[in-house]
Amino acid sequence: QVQLVESGGGLVQPGGSLDLTCAASSGLIFMYNMAWYRQAPGKQRELVASIASNFNIAYTEAVKGRFTISRDDAKNTVYLQMNSLKPEDTADYFCHAERTMADGERRAYWGQGTQVTVSS
């Protein structure tokens, strides 16, 4: 079992920045593919950025060039640096961890989310 705790959300003006942090309870986080998702009111949850256990990184088109995902496995932590924020970035942001075990079993975990509001 892996517990994920997000922090760093808040209210920011358009054009501003926020840094989100996801702290994992497991010391085995280096084995997990990590990702940030977001869910805006009335919309489906969507993938924002991912960083695999081998450090391969991917972003959804809407955040490319503005958001940066990173991980520090020694600290069991994943980060999402968000710059040039727009009102459409307003959402609850969720941390996600997943891995496929040697026997093929897939294990996935979600954090409780942190709210990001971009508004003037």
Disulfide bonds with the S-S distance in Angstrom:
Cys22-Cys95 2.06
